[in-house]
Amino acid sequence: MRVGELLGSLSLATDLGSGVPFEKGLRTCVVASVLTSEMELDSADRRAAYYAALLRSLGCTATSPEFSSLFEDDVAVQRELKTIDFGDPGVFASQLERFGSWAGEDRRQELGSRFVEVLPAEGPALGRAGCEVSAALGGQLGLPQGAIEALDEVYERWDGMGFPEQRAGEQLTIAARVVHVAEQAVMAHFDGGSEAARAEVARRSGGHLDPAVCAAFTEHADAVFEALDSEDMLAAAVAREPAPVSHASAADLERICRAFSAFADLKGTFLLGHSQHVADLVDGAGALLGVAAEDQQRLRLAALLHDLGRVGIPSSVWDRPGPLGAADWERVRLHPHWTGRILSRCAALGPLARLSAAHHERLDGTGYNHGARASELSRDQRLLGAADMFAALTEARPHRPAFTPAQAARMLEDEVAAGRLDAECVGALVEAAGLPRVRAAWPCDLHTREVEVLRLVVRGLSNREIGEALFISARTVQHHLASIYDKTGQRTRAGAAVFAMNHGLVLAGPGDPLDG
Protein backbone atom coordinates (compact mmCIF):
# COMPACT_ATOMS: atom_id res chain seq x y z
CA MET A 1 0.00 0.00 0.00
CA ARG A 2 1.40 3.38 -1.05
CA VAL A 3 1.20 5.92 1.75
CA GLY A 4 0.67 8.64 -0.84
CA GLU A 5 -2.42 6.85 -2.15
CA LEU A 6 -3.84 6.29 1.34
CA LEU A 7 -3.32 9.87 2.43
CA GLY A 8 -4.44 11.20 -0.94
CA SER A 9 -7.75 9.40 -0.65
CA LEU A 10 -8.25 10.44 2.96
CA SER A 11 -7.36 14.05 2.08
CA LEU A 12 -10.80 14.13 0.45
CA ALA A 13 -12.20 14.06 3.98
CA THR A 14 -10.26 17.22 4.81
CA ASP A 15 -11.73 18.84 1.68
CA LEU A 16 -15.20 17.90 2.87
CA GLY A 17 -14.55 19.23 6.35
CA SER A 18 -13.18 22.56 5.14
CA GLY A 19 -15.89 23.31 2.62
CA VAL A 20 -13.69 23.32 -0.48
CA PRO A 21 -14.25 21.38 -3.71
CA PHE A 22 -13.31 17.71 -3.71
CA GLU A 23 -9.69 17.14 -4.75
CA LYS A 24 -8.55 20.56 -3.58
CA GLY A 25 -5.91 18.84 -1.40
CA LEU A 26 -4.80 16.62 -4.28
CA ARG A 27 -4.56 19.60 -6.63
CA THR A 28 -2.64 21.69 -4.11
CA CYS A 29 -0.26 18.77 -3.68
CA VAL A 30 0.30 18.49 -7.44
CA VAL A 31 0.95 22.24 -7.83
CA ALA A 32 3.31 22.28 -4.85
CA SER A 33 5.17 19.29 -6.29
CA VAL A 34 5.63 21.03 -9.65
CA LEU A 35 6.95 24.15 -7.90
CA THR A 36 9.40 22.32 -5.61
CA SER A 37 10.72 20.40 -8.60
CA GLU A 38 11.15 23.47 -10.79
CA MET A 39 12.70 25.41 -7.89
CA GLU A 40 15.10 22.45 -7.37
CA LEU A 41 14.47 22.28 -3.63
CA ASP A 42 16.21 19.50 -1.75
CA SER A 43 14.54 16.16 -1.03
CA ALA A 44 13.53 17.00 2.54
CA ASP A 45 11.80 20.25 1.51
CA ARG A 46 10.08 18.55 -1.42
CA ARG A 47 8.70 15.84 0.87
CA ALA A 48 7.63 18.41 3.45
CA ALA A 49 5.76 20.48 0.86
CA TYR A 50 4.18 17.38 -0.71
CA TYR A 51 2.57 16.08 2.50
CA ALA A 52 1.74 19.52 3.93
CA ALA A 53 -0.05 20.49 0.70
CA LEU A 54 -1.93 17.19 0.59
CA LEU A 55 -3.15 17.50 4.19
CA ARG A 56 -3.18 21.26 4.55
CA SER A 57 -6.64 21.12 6.26
CA LEU A 58 -5.83 18.27 8.64
CA GLY A 59 -6.63 20.48 11.62
CA CYS A 60 -9.92 21.85 10.27
CA THR A 61 -12.13 19.88 12.69
CA ALA A 62 -10.14 21.00 15.74
CA THR A 63 -12.18 24.20 16.04
CA SER A 64 -15.43 23.03 14.45
CA PRO A 65 -17.59 23.39 17.59
CA GLU A 66 -16.16 26.84 18.34
CA PHE A 67 -16.61 28.16 14.80
CA SER A 68 -20.13 26.78 14.64
CA SER A 69 -21.00 28.41 17.94
CA LEU A 70 -19.69 31.76 16.71
CA PHE A 71 -20.77 31.69 13.08
CA GLU A 72 -23.37 28.86 12.80
CA ASP A 73 -21.54 26.92 10.06
CA ASP A 74 -17.93 25.93 10.69
CA VAL A 75 -17.59 24.36 7.24
CA ALA A 76 -18.49 27.65 5.56
CA VAL A 77 -16.08 29.56 7.82
CA GLN A 78 -13.25 27.18 6.97
CA ARG A 79 -13.91 27.84 3.27
CA GLU A 80 -13.71 31.60 3.83
CA LEU A 81 -10.48 31.36 5.82
CA LYS A 82 -8.75 29.73 2.84
CA THR A 83 -9.04 32.89 0.73
CA ILE A 84 -9.57 35.80 3.16
CA ASP A 85 -6.95 38.52 2.61
CA PHE A 86 -6.37 40.82 5.57
CA GLY A 87 -3.53 42.59 3.77
CA ASP A 88 -5.59 44.12 0.97
CA PRO A 89 -8.23 46.49 2.42
CA GLY A 90 -10.32 46.63 -0.76
CA VAL A 91 -10.39 42.87 -1.25
CA PHE A 92 -10.99 42.24 2.45
CA ALA A 93 -13.96 44.63 2.46
CA SER A 94 -15.44 42.80 -0.51
CA GLN A 95 -14.90 39.40 1.14
CA LEU A 96 -16.43 40.68 4.36
CA GLU A 97 -19.56 41.69 2.44
CA ARG A 98 -20.08 38.04 1.53
CA PHE A 99 -19.11 36.61 4.90
CA GLY A 100 -22.07 35.04 6.67
CA SER A 101 -24.21 34.68 3.55
CA TRP A 102 -24.84 31.02 4.50
CA ALA A 103 -26.99 32.25 7.41
CA GLY A 104 -29.28 34.30 5.17
CA GLU A 105 -29.41 37.99 4.36
CA ASP A 106 -30.83 38.92 7.77
CA ARG A 107 -27.83 37.43 9.61
CA ARG A 108 -25.05 38.13 7.11
CA GLN A 109 -24.07 41.57 8.37
CA GLU A 110 -24.24 40.48 12.00
CA LEU A 111 -21.87 37.55 11.39
CA GLY A 112 -19.51 39.73 9.36
CA SER A 113 -19.29 42.24 12.20
CA ARG A 114 -18.75 39.43 14.68
CA PHE A 115 -15.92 38.05 12.53
CA VAL A 116 -14.10 41.41 12.56
CA GLU A 117 -14.62 41.70 16.30
CA VAL A 118 -13.72 38.16 17.28
CA LEU A 119 -10.79 37.35 15.00
CA PRO A 120 -8.14 39.59 16.65
CA ALA A 121 -8.97 38.22 20.10
CA GLU A 122 -9.83 34.62 19.32
CA GLY A 123 -8.00 33.99 16.04
CA PRO A 124 -4.58 33.15 17.49
CA ALA A 125 -6.01 30.65 19.99
CA LEU A 126 -8.23 29.02 17.38
CA GLY A 127 -5.37 28.89 14.90
CA ARG A 128 -3.07 27.40 17.50
CA ALA A 129 -5.63 24.68 18.28
CA GLY A 130 -5.82 23.74 14.62
CA CYS A 131 -2.04 23.66 14.34
CA GLU A 132 -1.67 21.52 17.46
CA VAL A 133 -4.15 18.99 16.10
CA SER A 134 -2.39 18.99 12.72
CA ALA A 135 0.90 18.30 14.47
CA ALA A 136 -0.54 15.53 16.63
CA LEU A 137 -2.36 13.80 13.77
CA GLY A 138 0.55 14.41 11.42
CA GLY A 139 2.84 12.58 13.81
CA GLN A 140 0.36 9.72 14.07
CA LEU A 141 0.21 9.55 10.28
CA GLY A 142 4.00 9.31 10.12
CA LEU A 143 4.53 12.59 8.25
CA PRO A 144 8.10 13.91 8.06
CA GLN A 145 8.96 16.60 10.60
CA GLY A 146 9.26 19.22 7.88
CA ALA A 147 5.64 18.64 6.86
CA ILE A 148 4.46 18.94 10.46
CA GLU A 149 6.34 22.24 10.78
CA ALA A 150 4.74 23.50 7.56
CA LEU A 151 1.27 22.51 8.79
CA ASP A 152 1.97 24.71 11.82
CA GLU A 153 2.21 27.68 9.44
CA VAL A 154 -0.73 27.26 7.09
CA TYR A 155 -2.40 30.46 8.36
CA GLU A 156 0.79 32.51 8.57
CA ARG A 157 1.67 35.07 5.86
CA TRP A 158 4.81 36.43 4.22
CA ASP A 159 3.96 39.96 5.48
CA GLY A 160 3.48 38.78 9.09
CA MET A 161 -0.26 39.46 9.17
CA GLY A 162 -1.20 35.82 9.65
CA PHE A 163 -1.79 33.79 12.77
CA PRO A 164 -1.26 32.32 15.30
CA GLU A 165 2.35 33.49 15.67
CA GLN A 166 2.56 36.31 13.06
CA ARG A 167 5.71 34.86 11.57
CA ALA A 168 6.99 36.70 8.51
CA GLY A 169 9.35 36.33 5.56
CA GLU A 170 11.96 33.63 5.83
CA GLN A 171 10.89 32.85 9.37
CA LEU A 172 8.41 30.65 7.52
CA THR A 173 9.63 27.32 6.21
CA ILE A 174 10.06 27.13 2.45
CA ALA A 175 7.59 24.22 2.41
CA ALA A 176 4.89 26.40 3.98
CA ARG A 177 5.61 29.23 1.55
CA VAL A 178 5.22 26.87 -1.39
CA VAL A 179 1.97 25.48 0.03
CA HIS A 180 0.61 29.03 0.44
CA VAL A 181 1.18 29.80 -3.24
CA ALA A 182 -0.11 26.42 -4.41
CA GLU A 183 -3.29 26.76 -2.36
CA GLN A 184 -4.17 30.24 -3.63
CA ALA A 185 -3.49 29.16 -7.21
CA VAL A 186 -5.75 26.14 -6.86
CA MET A 187 -8.59 28.06 -5.19
CA ALA A 188 -8.49 30.75 -7.89
CA HIS A 189 -8.25 28.09 -10.60
CA PHE A 190 -11.44 26.47 -9.28
CA ASP A 191 -13.24 29.81 -9.52
CA GLY A 192 -11.88 31.23 -12.77
CA GLY A 193 -9.38 28.99 -14.50
CA SER A 194 -5.73 29.59 -15.36
CA GLU A 195 -5.93 33.34 -15.90
CA ALA A 196 -7.63 33.82 -12.54
CA ALA A 197 -4.91 31.73 -10.89
CA ARG A 198 -2.13 33.80 -12.48
CA ALA A 199 -3.81 37.05 -11.46
CA GLU A 200 -4.48 35.99 -7.87
CA VAL A 201 -0.93 34.81 -7.25
CA ALA A 202 0.41 38.04 -8.72
CA ARG A 203 -1.96 40.15 -6.59
CA ARG A 204 -0.92 38.43 -3.35
CA SER A 205 2.82 38.46 -4.14
CA GLY A 206 4.80 40.30 -1.48
CA GLY A 207 1.82 40.46 0.84
CA HIS A 208 0.33 37.11 1.67
CA LEU A 209 2.77 35.19 -0.50
CA ASP A 210 6.56 34.91 -0.86
CA PRO A 211 7.42 36.89 -4.03
CA ALA A 212 10.20 34.45 -4.99
CA VAL A 213 7.79 31.49 -4.95
CA CYS A 214 5.24 33.60 -6.84
CA ALA A 215 7.86 34.34 -9.48
CA ALA A 216 8.57 30.61 -9.79
CA PHE A 217 4.85 29.99 -10.23
CA THR A 218 4.60 32.62 -12.96
CA GLU A 219 7.65 31.25 -14.76
CA HIS A 220 6.40 27.66 -14.68
CA ALA A 221 2.64 28.30 -14.83
CA ASP A 222 2.26 26.32 -18.07
CA ALA A 223 3.70 23.22 -16.37
CA VAL A 224 1.40 23.79 -13.40
CA PHE A 225 -1.74 24.03 -15.50
CA GLU A 226 -0.74 21.04 -17.58
CA ALA A 227 -0.44 19.01 -14.36
CA LEU A 228 -3.89 20.21 -13.28
CA ASP A 229 -5.40 18.86 -16.50
CA SER A 230 -4.90 15.27 -15.33
CA GLU A 231 -8.03 13.10 -15.61
CA ASP A 232 -7.16 11.24 -12.40
CA MET A 233 -5.90 13.69 -9.82
CA LEU A 234 -5.29 11.01 -7.18
CA ALA A 235 -3.06 9.09 -9.57
CA ALA A 236 -1.29 12.34 -10.50
CA ALA A 237 -0.61 13.16 -6.84
CA VAL A 238 0.58 9.63 -6.05
CA ALA A 239 2.94 9.70 -9.04
CA ARG A 240 4.59 12.88 -7.71
CA GLU A 241 5.36 11.52 -4.23
CA PRO A 242 9.05 12.35 -3.71
CA ALA A 243 11.54 9.54 -3.22
CA PRO A 244 11.94 7.51 -1.17
CA VAL A 245 8.35 6.38 -1.75
CA SER A 246 6.66 5.28 1.47
CA HIS A 247 4.69 2.05 1.81
CA ALA A 248 2.34 1.12 4.64
CA SER A 249 2.15 -2.20 6.44
CA ALA A 250 -1.07 -3.52 7.97
CA ALA A 251 -0.03 -1.95 11.29
CA ASP A 252 0.65 1.37 9.54
CA LEU A 253 -2.78 1.22 7.92
CA GLU A 254 -4.53 0.86 11.28
CA ARG A 255 -2.48 3.73 12.70
CA ILE A 256 -3.49 5.94 9.77
CA CYS A 257 -7.14 4.94 10.16
CA ARG A 258 -7.02 5.75 13.89
CA ALA A 259 -5.69 9.23 13.10
CA PHE A 260 -8.52 9.89 10.68
CA SER A 261 -11.08 8.52 13.12
CA ALA A 262 -9.89 11.16 15.59
CA PHE A 263 -10.13 13.78 12.82
CA ALA A 264 -13.79 12.78 12.30
CA ASP A 265 -14.69 12.59 16.00
CA LEU A 266 -13.40 16.11 16.67
CA LYS A 267 -16.39 17.33 14.67
CA GLY A 268 -18.65 17.42 17.73
CA THR A 269 -18.07 17.89 21.44
CA PHE A 270 -20.15 14.76 22.16
CA LEU A 271 -18.46 12.58 19.52
CA LEU A 272 -14.95 12.26 20.91
CA GLY A 273 -13.81 8.63 20.95
CA HIS A 274 -16.95 7.35 19.22
CA SER A 275 -15.21 5.72 16.25
CA GLN A 276 -12.69 3.92 18.45
CA HIS A 277 -15.58 2.80 20.68
CA VAL A 278 -17.35 1.25 17.69
CA ALA A 279 -14.13 -0.45 16.57
CA ASP A 280 -13.63 -1.98 20.00
CA LEU A 281 -17.22 -3.25 20.04
CA VAL A 282 -16.95 -4.97 16.64
CA ASP A 283 -13.68 -6.50 17.81
CA GLY A 284 -15.31 -8.15 20.79
CA ALA A 285 -18.51 -9.17 19.03
CA GLY A 286 -16.64 -10.42 15.97
CA ALA A 287 -14.55 -12.73 18.11
CA LEU A 288 -17.71 -14.21 19.65
CA LEU A 289 -19.19 -14.71 16.20
CA GLY A 290 -16.08 -16.52 14.99
CA VAL A 291 -15.17 -13.90 12.39
CA ALA A 292 -11.92 -14.82 10.61
CA ALA A 293 -8.84 -12.75 11.48
CA GLU A 294 -8.64 -11.10 8.05
CA ASP A 295 -12.33 -10.15 8.15
CA GLN A 296 -11.96 -8.96 11.72
CA GLN A 297 -9.22 -6.52 10.67
CA ARG A 298 -11.40 -5.27 7.81
CA LEU A 299 -14.31 -4.75 10.22
CA ARG A 300 -12.13 -2.83 12.64
CA LEU A 301 -10.79 -0.49 9.94
CA ALA A 302 -14.30 0.07 8.58
CA ALA A 303 -15.47 0.95 12.09
CA LEU A 304 -12.64 3.44 12.56
CA LEU A 305 -13.51 5.20 9.29
CA HIS A 306 -17.31 4.88 9.27
CA ASP A 307 -17.98 8.49 10.29
CA LEU A 308 -15.56 10.29 7.96
CA GLY A 309 -18.51 11.70 6.05
CA ARG A 310 -19.88 13.51 9.08
CA VAL A 311 -17.09 16.15 8.84
CA GLY A 312 -18.93 17.84 5.96
CA ILE A 313 -21.93 18.69 8.15
CA PRO A 314 -21.70 21.75 10.44
CA SER A 315 -20.96 21.03 14.07
CA SER A 316 -24.02 23.10 14.97
CA VAL A 317 -26.07 20.15 13.70
CA TRP A 318 -24.18 17.51 15.70
CA ASP A 319 -24.12 19.64 18.87
CA ARG A 320 -27.73 20.84 18.73
CA PRO A 321 -29.67 20.04 21.94
CA GLY A 322 -33.08 20.28 20.28
CA PRO A 323 -34.73 18.41 17.42
CA LEU A 324 -33.40 18.71 13.87
CA GLY A 325 -35.47 20.17 11.07
CA ALA A 326 -36.13 18.38 7.80
CA ALA A 327 -33.27 20.13 5.97
CA ASP A 328 -30.70 19.19 8.62
CA TRP A 329 -31.96 15.62 8.67
CA GLU A 330 -31.33 15.43 4.93
CA ARG A 331 -27.76 16.56 5.52
CA VAL A 332 -27.31 14.00 8.28
CA ARG A 333 -28.63 11.22 6.06
CA LEU A 334 -25.94 12.00 3.49
CA HIS A 335 -22.93 11.45 5.73
CA PRO A 336 -22.66 7.67 5.06
CA HIS A 337 -22.69 8.49 1.34
CA TRP A 338 -19.66 10.73 1.73
CA THR A 339 -17.86 8.09 3.78
CA GLY A 340 -18.35 5.63 0.94
CA ARG A 341 -17.25 8.11 -1.72
CA ILE A 342 -14.04 8.96 0.13
CA LEU A 343 -13.04 5.35 0.77
CA SER A 344 -13.92 4.18 -2.73
CA ARG A 345 -11.22 6.37 -4.27
CA CYS A 346 -8.36 4.29 -2.87
CA ALA A 347 -7.61 0.72 -3.93
CA ALA A 348 -6.49 -0.23 -0.42
CA LEU A 349 -9.57 1.29 1.23
CA GLY A 350 -12.12 0.55 -1.48
CA PRO A 351 -13.13 -2.83 0.03
CA LEU A 352 -14.18 -0.92 3.17
CA ALA A 353 -16.42 1.54 1.36
CA ARG A 354 -19.70 -0.39 1.21
CA LEU A 355 -19.18 -1.78 4.72
CA SER A 356 -18.43 1.59 6.34
CA ALA A 357 -21.19 3.38 4.47
CA ALA A 358 -23.88 0.89 5.64
CA HIS A 359 -23.71 1.70 9.34
CA HIS A 360 -27.16 3.35 9.39
CA GLU A 361 -28.94 0.77 7.22
CA ARG A 362 -31.61 -1.39 8.88
CA LEU A 363 -32.94 -4.83 8.02
CA ASP A 364 -36.47 -3.58 7.34
CA GLY A 365 -35.33 -0.93 4.87
CA THR A 366 -35.95 2.04 7.18
CA GLY A 367 -32.27 3.00 7.46
CA TYR A 368 -30.19 5.37 5.31
CA ASN A 369 -28.75 6.33 2.97
CA HIS A 370 -29.83 3.56 0.56
CA GLY A 371 -32.74 2.06 2.50
CA ALA A 372 -31.16 -1.39 2.07
CA ARG A 373 -33.09 -4.40 3.36
CA ALA A 374 -31.94 -7.57 5.11
CA SER A 375 -31.24 -9.45 1.89
CA GLU A 376 -28.81 -6.71 0.84
CA LEU A 377 -26.84 -6.51 4.10
CA SER A 378 -23.98 -8.83 4.97
CA ARG A 379 -23.35 -9.95 8.53
CA ASP A 380 -20.43 -7.53 8.76
CA GLN A 381 -22.67 -4.63 7.73
CA ARG A 382 -25.31 -5.72 10.23
CA LEU A 383 -22.73 -5.96 13.01
CA LEU A 384 -21.26 -2.53 12.27
CA GLY A 385 -24.72 -0.95 12.29
CA ALA A 386 -25.61 -2.53 15.61
CA ALA A 387 -22.25 -1.58 17.13
CA ASP A 388 -22.63 2.03 16.01
CA MET A 389 -26.07 2.20 17.64
CA PHE A 390 -24.90 0.57 20.88
CA ALA A 391 -21.89 2.90 21.11
CA ALA A 392 -24.00 6.00 20.43
CA LEU A 393 -26.59 5.01 23.05
CA THR A 394 -23.94 4.55 25.74
CA GLU A 395 -22.40 7.96 24.95
CA ALA A 396 -23.89 11.29 25.99
CA ARG A 397 -25.46 13.41 23.25
CA PRO A 398 -26.56 17.06 23.31
CA HIS A 399 -30.21 16.10 23.74
CA ARG A 400 -29.79 13.31 26.35
CA PRO A 401 -27.41 11.74 28.86
CA ALA A 402 -25.71 8.42 28.12
CA PHE A 403 -27.73 5.27 28.67
CA THR A 404 -26.25 2.49 30.77
CA PRO A 405 -25.04 -0.57 28.83
CA ALA A 406 -28.00 -2.55 30.21
CA GLN A 407 -30.45 0.10 29.02
CA ALA A 408 -28.78 0.23 25.63
CA ALA A 409 -28.91 -3.57 25.36
CA ARG A 410 -32.66 -3.53 25.99
CA MET A 411 -33.11 -0.85 23.34
CA LEU A 412 -31.17 -2.93 20.82
CA GLU A 413 -33.30 -5.90 21.75
CA ASP A 414 -36.37 -3.82 20.93
CA GLU A 415 -34.82 -3.03 17.55
CA VAL A 416 -34.36 -6.75 16.93
CA ALA A 417 -37.97 -7.37 17.88
CA ALA A 418 -39.06 -4.70 15.41
CA GLY A 419 -37.05 -6.37 12.66
CA ARG A 420 -34.50 -3.58 12.28
CA LEU A 421 -31.34 -5.13 13.77
CA ASP A 422 -29.85 -8.61 13.43
CA ALA A 423 -30.50 -10.85 16.44
CA GLU A 424 -27.23 -12.76 16.19
CA CYS A 425 -25.14 -9.57 15.94
CA VAL A 426 -26.96 -7.86 18.80
CA GLY A 427 -26.58 -10.94 20.97
CA ALA A 428 -22.83 -10.97 20.37
CA LEU A 429 -22.56 -7.23 21.06
CA VAL A 430 -24.47 -7.53 24.32
CA GLU A 431 -22.24 -10.40 25.40
CA ALA A 432 -19.09 -8.52 24.30
CA ALA A 433 -20.21 -5.59 26.45
CA GLY A 434 -20.15 -7.90 29.48
CA LEU A 435 -23.90 -8.36 29.76
CA PRO A 436 -25.80 -11.65 29.72
CA ARG A 437 -27.00 -12.49 26.25
CA VAL A 438 -30.78 -12.73 26.21
CA ARG A 439 -31.91 -16.23 25.30
CA ALA A 440 -35.62 -16.83 24.75
CA ALA A 441 -36.98 -19.79 22.85
CA TRP A 442 -38.67 -19.53 19.51
CA PRO A 443 -41.70 -21.82 19.04
CA CYS A 444 -40.74 -25.52 18.82
CA ASP A 445 -37.20 -24.62 19.88
CA LEU A 446 -36.34 -23.19 16.48
CA HIS A 447 -33.04 -21.36 16.24
CA THR A 448 -32.78 -17.75 15.01
CA ARG A 449 -31.25 -18.75 11.68
CA GLU A 450 -34.05 -21.29 11.18
CA VAL A 451 -36.63 -18.57 11.73
CA GLU A 452 -34.84 -16.37 9.18
CA VAL A 453 -34.97 -19.25 6.68
CA LEU A 454 -38.63 -19.93 7.50
CA ARG A 455 -39.60 -16.31 6.87
CA LEU A 456 -38.09 -16.47 3.40
CA VAL A 457 -39.49 -19.92 2.65
CA VAL A 458 -43.05 -18.75 3.22
CA ARG A 459 -42.50 -15.97 0.70
CA GLY A 460 -41.76 -18.55 -1.97
CA LEU A 461 -38.00 -18.08 -2.31
CA SER A 462 -35.98 -21.01 -3.59
CA ASN A 463 -33.12 -22.53 -1.60
CA ARG A 464 -30.65 -20.69 -3.81
CA GLU A 465 -32.42 -17.36 -3.33
CA ILE A 466 -32.61 -17.87 0.43
CA GLY A 467 -28.91 -18.68 0.53
CA GLU A 468 -28.06 -15.50 -1.40
CA ALA A 469 -30.25 -13.42 0.90
CA LEU A 470 -28.67 -14.83 4.08
CA PHE A 471 -25.14 -15.26 2.71
CA ILE A 472 -25.15 -19.03 3.20
CA SER A 473 -25.03 -21.93 0.75
CA ALA A 474 -28.12 -23.60 -0.73
CA ARG A 475 -27.00 -26.85 0.92
CA THR A 476 -26.98 -25.14 4.32
CA VAL A 477 -30.48 -23.83 3.60
CA GLN A 478 -31.59 -27.41 2.93
CA HIS A 479 -30.16 -28.54 6.28
CA HIS A 480 -32.06 -25.74 8.05
CA LEU A 481 -35.27 -26.69 6.24
CA ALA A 482 -34.95 -30.31 7.29
CA SER A 483 -34.54 -29.19 10.90
CA ILE A 484 -37.52 -26.83 10.62
CA TYR A 485 -39.77 -29.59 9.27
CA ASP A 486 -38.64 -31.98 12.01
CA LYS A 487 -39.22 -29.47 14.82
CA THR A 488 -42.55 -28.15 13.59
CA GLY A 489 -43.97 -31.44 12.40
CA GLN A 490 -44.65 -29.98 8.97
CA ARG A 491 -43.58 -31.64 5.73
CA THR A 492 -44.34 -29.01 3.09
CA ARG A 493 -43.65 -25.35 2.52
CA ALA A 494 -47.35 -24.63 2.61
CA GLY A 495 -47.63 -26.33 6.01
CA ALA A 496 -44.60 -24.35 7.20
CA ALA A 497 -46.30 -21.16 6.02
CA VAL A 498 -49.41 -21.93 8.10
CA PHE A 499 -47.19 -22.70 11.12
CA ALA A 500 -45.36 -19.37 10.67
CA MET A 501 -48.61 -17.41 10.47
CA ASN A 502 -50.11 -19.19 13.48
CA HIS A 503 -47.05 -18.36 15.57
CA GLY A 504 -46.58 -14.79 14.33
CA LEU A 505 -43.31 -15.56 12.59
CA VAL A 506 -44.07 -14.25 9.11
CA LEU A 507 -42.87 -10.76 10.06
CA ALA A 508 -40.61 -9.62 12.88
CA GLY A 509 -42.64 -8.06 15.64
CA PRO A 510 -42.77 -7.25 19.36
CA GLY A 511 -41.71 -10.12 21.54
CA ASP A 512 -39.29 -11.75 19.14
CA PRO A 513 -36.44 -13.31 21.13
CA LEU A 514 -32.90 -12.31 20.41
CA ASP A 515 -31.44 -15.73 20.08
CA GLY A 516 -32.40 -19.40 20.17
HELIX and SHEET records of a PDB file:
HELIX    1   1 VAL A    3  GLY A   17  1                                  15    
HELIX    2   2 LYS A   24  GLU A   38  1                                  15    
HELIX    3   3 SER A   43  LEU A   54  1                                  12    
HELIX    4   4 SER A   64  PHE A   71  1                                   8    
HELIX    5   5 ASP A   74  THR A   83  1                                  10    
HELIX    6   6 PRO A   89  ARG A   98  1                                  10    
HELIX    7   7 SER A  101  ALA A  103  5                                   3    
HELIX    8   8 GLU A  105  LEU A  141  1                                  37    
HELIX    9   9 GLN A  145  LEU A  151  1                                   7    
HELIX   10  10 GLY A  169  GLN A  171  5                                   3    
HELIX   11  11 ILE A  174  ARG A  204  1                                  31    
HELIX   12  12 PRO A  211  GLU A  219  1                                   9    
HELIX   13  13 ALA A  221  LEU A  228  1                                   8    
HELIX   14  14 MET A  233  ALA A  239  1                                   7    
HELIX   15  15 ALA A  250  ASP A  265  1                                  16    
HELIX   16  16 HIS A  274  LEU A  288  1                                  15    
HELIX   17  17 ALA A  293  LEU A  305  1                                  13    
HELIX   18  18 LEU A  308  GLY A  312  5                                   5    
HELIX   19  19 SER A  315  TRP A  318  1                                   4    
HELIX   20  20 ALA A  326  SER A  344  1                                  19    
HELIX   21  21 GLY A  350  SER A  356  1                                   7    
HELIX   22  22 ALA A  374  GLU A  376  5                                   3    
HELIX   23  23 ARG A  379  LEU A  393  1                                  15    
HELIX   24  24 PRO A  405  ALA A  417  1                                  13    
HELIX   25  25 ALA A  423  ALA A  432  1                                  10    
HELIX   26  26 PRO A  443  ASP A  445  5                                   3    
HELIX   27  27 THR A  448  VAL A  457  1                                  10    
HELIX   28  28 ASN A  463  LEU A  470  1                                   8    
HELIX   29  29 ALA A  474  THR A  488  1                                  15    
HELIX   30  30 ARG A  493  ASN A  502  1                                  10    
END                                                                             
